[in-house]
Amino acid sequence: MDTGCVQVVVSVDTEEHAQEIARHLVDERLAACVQVGGPITSIYRWQGEMETAREFVLVAKTREDALPALTERIRALHPYDVPEITAVPITGGLADYLDWIRAETA
């Protein structure tokens, strides 16, 4: 089922940055909802070194066709050189909720 909606995952260094990004995305109607969770521990390789970081994660719900604008807005607000911005298609769910995502991001 193609719902036309996606969930976008973003990680960021502080809760303040997470909430700032979330508020901009919802206020600008680029996302219907952004959930902020954390802290989490991320372990990754960056520039040849193993890193461990305390981060916060955002999960944004939006329309698939709004993804390019949402991605660019996150890049503009994000403190990292290469932020995590990944999108996963929403292949099903409560029809009323999916309608709400589409309406709030129109």
Backbone bond lengths (Angstrom), bond angles and torsions (degrees), N, CA, C in turn:
res aa  C-N    CA-C-N  psi(-1)  N-CA   C-N-CA  omega(-1)  CA-C   N-CA-C  phi
1 M - - - 1.454 - - 1.526 109.05 -
2 D 1.300 117.67 125.67 1.468 122.11 177.15 1.518 108.60 -95.40
3 T 1.327 116.09 108.89 1.464 120.46 -178.15 1.521 112.32 -89.53
4 G 1.350 116.56 -17.40 1.457 120.22 -175.75 1.511 112.97 77.24
5 C 1.333 116.54 9.38 1.473 121.77 -178.59 1.522 110.27 -117.19
6 V 1.336 115.60 153.00 1.464 122.13 177.61 1.523 109.92 -137.01
7 Q 1.334 114.38 156.98 1.464 122.47 168.27 1.520 106.77 -106.80
8 V 1.313 116.25 131.52 1.457 121.84 -178.58 1.523 108.18 -113.96
9 V 1.333 115.47 129.44 1.463 121.69 -179.79 1.520 108.76 -107.59
10 V 1.334 115.27 132.96 1.461 122.73 -179.67 1.525 107.28 -137.67
11 S 1.324 117.16 138.05 1.467 119.93 172.14 1.518 108.15 -114.96
12 V 1.340 114.59 149.09 1.461 120.94 -175.69 1.525 108.99 -148.50
13 D 1.322 116.94 161.43 1.465 122.41 -169.73 1.522 116.03 -75.44
14 T 1.321 119.41 -30.74 1.470 120.07 -176.82 1.525 110.61 -134.63
15 E 1.317 115.18 158.26 1.459 119.99 176.40 1.524 110.54 -64.22
16 E 1.327 116.67 -34.45 1.462 120.67 178.98 1.530 111.11 -62.86
17 H 1.346 116.66 -45.56 1.468 119.61 176.77 1.529 110.42 -62.39
18 A 1.333 116.56 -41.44 1.464 120.60 -179.69 1.521 110.91 -60.14
19 Q 1.316 116.63 -46.92 1.464 119.44 -178.27 1.524 111.65 -69.04
20 E 1.321 116.92 -36.21 1.464 120.36 177.84 1.526 110.56 -62.01
21 I 1.333 116.78 -48.14 1.459 120.95 179.20 1.522 109.89 -62.32
22 A 1.327 117.27 -45.87 1.465 121.55 -178.93 1.525 111.09 -58.66
23 R 1.305 117.28 -45.83 1.468 120.88 -178.48 1.537 111.39 -63.69
24 H 1.333 116.81 -41.69 1.465 119.73 177.88 1.530 110.97 -61.96
25 L 1.332 116.77 -45.21 1.468 120.03 -176.43 1.521 111.87 -63.23
26 V 1.334 116.57 -41.00 1.464 119.70 180.00 1.530 110.09 -74.28
27 D 1.333 117.28 -44.15 1.460 120.91 -179.31 1.525 111.70 -60.40
28 E 1.320 116.69 -37.44 1.464 121.67 -178.75 1.536 112.73 -87.70
29 R 1.333 116.13 5.78 1.464 123.79 177.47 1.533 112.85 61.75
30 L 1.324 115.58 25.90 1.461 119.93 174.25 1.524 111.10 -83.71
31 A 1.328 116.73 -20.61 1.461 123.16 175.92 1.522 108.11 -139.13
32 A 1.331 115.61 143.06 1.464 120.14 176.47 1.522 110.37 -76.63
33 C 1.317 115.86 -33.80 1.457 122.28 -175.88 1.526 107.62 -154.44
34 V 1.326 116.06 142.40 1.465 120.78 172.36 1.521 107.38 -132.11
35 Q 1.306 116.23 120.69 1.460 121.32 176.32 1.521 108.53 -94.38
36 V 1.329 116.26 136.33 1.462 122.47 178.88 1.525 107.63 -113.23
37 G 1.318 115.97 124.69 1.459 120.92 179.49 1.506 111.21 -130.15
38 G 1.307 114.86 158.80 1.454 119.66 176.81 1.514 110.66 137.09
39 P 1.288 114.63 -177.29 1.457 126.02 6.76 1.528 112.56 -74.95
40 I 1.318 113.83 154.31 1.458 122.67 174.29 1.525 107.66 -122.78
41 T 1.311 115.98 163.84 1.458 121.00 174.73 1.519 108.30 -110.24
42 S 1.321 116.21 123.56 1.463 121.41 177.14 1.520 108.83 -108.45
43 I 1.311 115.54 133.65 1.463 122.36 176.80 1.519 106.19 -121.19
44 Y 1.324 116.57 123.78 1.454 120.75 -173.11 1.527 109.83 -156.75
45 R 1.323 115.27 166.81 1.453 121.35 175.33 1.523 107.55 -102.51
46 W 1.340 116.66 129.99 1.465 121.89 178.89 1.520 108.48 -137.90
47 Q 1.315 116.28 122.96 1.453 123.46 179.81 1.530 111.54 52.06
48 G 1.340 114.40 44.46 1.453 121.47 174.91 1.521 115.65 81.15
49 E 1.304 118.67 0.06 1.473 122.16 -177.96 1.525 110.36 -117.97
50 M 1.339 115.73 144.60 1.458 121.30 173.90 1.526 107.67 -77.00
51 E 1.318 116.75 129.82 1.459 122.48 -177.63 1.520 110.17 -123.16
52 T 1.303 116.06 150.44 1.462 123.45 171.00 1.513 106.76 -129.91
53 A 1.326 116.34 129.15 1.466 119.90 -176.84 1.523 110.69 -138.19
54 R 1.308 114.95 145.79 1.463 122.24 170.86 1.533 105.85 -88.29
55 E 1.335 115.99 124.37 1.451 120.18 -176.56 1.523 110.54 -137.29
56 F 1.328 114.29 171.60 1.452 122.76 172.50 1.515 107.02 -120.81
57 V 1.322 116.12 148.28 1.460 120.48 -176.23 1.528 109.56 -116.07
58 L 1.318 114.91 139.08 1.454 121.88 175.32 1.520 107.92 -112.63
59 V 1.321 116.27 139.50 1.462 122.28 173.38 1.518 106.23 -124.40
60 A 1.327 115.79 110.11 1.459 122.02 -177.04 1.517 110.06 -106.08
61 K 1.326 116.17 139.35 1.459 121.81 175.95 1.522 108.74 -108.55
62 T 1.341 115.63 128.09 1.459 120.26 -177.28 1.521 109.92 -152.55
63 R 1.324 115.38 178.45 1.461 121.84 173.12 1.530 108.75 -81.00
64 E 1.313 115.25 148.16 1.467 120.42 178.51 1.525 111.69 -59.44
65 D 1.330 117.52 -39.35 1.465 119.34 -178.26 1.529 113.00 -74.89
66 A 1.330 118.25 -10.46 1.468 122.02 175.32 1.529 111.80 -90.14
67 L 1.328 116.82 -6.18 1.468 121.26 -175.77 1.528 114.06 -57.56
68 P 1.316 120.81 -44.49 1.473 119.02 179.44 1.537 112.72 -59.98
69 A 1.315 117.96 -43.49 1.474 121.00 179.52 1.519 110.71 -67.29
70 L 1.329 116.90 -41.05 1.465 120.70 177.98 1.526 110.48 -62.68
71 T 1.326 116.91 -44.01 1.468 121.66 179.65 1.527 110.60 -60.30
72 E 1.306 117.56 -46.15 1.467 120.67 -179.81 1.521 111.86 -64.58
73 R 1.335 117.20 -37.17 1.465 119.83 179.09 1.517 110.61 -67.75
74 I 1.322 117.25 -41.54 1.472 120.17 177.39 1.523 109.60 -60.95
75 R 1.330 117.25 -46.30 1.479 120.41 179.23 1.522 111.28 -56.58
76 A 1.318 117.10 -40.02 1.467 120.94 -178.89 1.530 112.14 -68.26
77 L 1.328 116.88 -31.10 1.467 121.31 -176.89 1.527 113.55 -93.61
78 H 1.320 117.13 -18.99 1.472 122.64 -169.11 1.526 111.87 -82.06
79 P 1.347 117.21 138.73 1.460 119.79 -179.62 1.536 115.22 -79.46
80 Y 1.336 119.29 -13.63 1.469 121.25 -176.67 1.525 110.90 -83.48
81 D 1.337 115.78 152.15 1.462 121.33 173.70 1.527 110.98 -65.24
82 V 1.329 116.12 -42.63 1.470 122.20 -179.50 1.528 107.56 -130.98
83 P 1.320 117.30 86.13 1.465 119.00 -178.27 1.525 112.37 -74.37
84 E 1.323 114.81 150.58 1.463 120.18 170.93 1.525 107.74 -71.32
85 I 1.305 116.17 118.99 1.463 122.43 172.03 1.522 105.36 -139.52
86 T 1.325 116.69 101.18 1.456 120.86 -179.77 1.519 108.87 -123.58
87 A 1.326 116.31 145.95 1.457 121.55 -179.20 1.517 110.11 -121.88
88 V 1.323 114.99 138.41 1.456 122.32 178.29 1.528 107.50 -122.91
89 P 1.323 117.71 127.19 1.466 119.20 178.60 1.525 111.18 -62.16
90 I 1.299 116.44 140.57 1.466 121.59 171.30 1.525 105.40 -91.77
91 T 1.312 115.98 110.42 1.460 120.64 -173.18 1.526 113.20 -93.98
92 G 1.314 116.77 -4.21 1.452 120.39 178.59 1.508 109.32 -173.98
93 G 1.311 115.47 175.13 1.455 120.80 178.81 1.511 110.21 150.11
94 L 1.299 115.67 -177.41 1.452 122.06 179.02 1.524 109.33 -64.42
95 A 1.317 117.29 122.26 1.458 121.91 -175.83 1.522 111.94 -56.49
96 D 1.331 118.05 -40.86 1.461 120.75 179.90 1.522 111.57 -63.30
97 Y 1.335 117.35 -37.85 1.467 120.98 178.46 1.532 110.50 -67.61
98 L 1.295 117.23 -44.11 1.461 121.45 179.08 1.526 110.63 -63.90
99 D 1.332 116.81 -39.38 1.471 120.33 174.74 1.523 110.56 -60.93
100 W 1.333 116.87 -39.71 1.464 122.20 179.30 1.531 110.63 -63.30
101 I 1.337 117.57 -43.87 1.471 120.37 177.16 1.527 109.51 -57.60
102 R 1.306 116.54 -48.48 1.472 120.28 -178.34 1.532 110.97 -63.56
103 A 1.312 117.98 -40.32 1.475 120.85 -179.58 1.517 112.11 -68.25
104 E 1.325 117.71 -39.77 1.469 121.34 -176.27 1.531 112.78 -75.61
105 T 1.320 116.48 -15.18 1.464 119.59 -179.10 1.520 112.09 -112.05
106 A 1.331 116.28 12.63 1.468 120.71 -179.13 1.510 110.78 -79.53
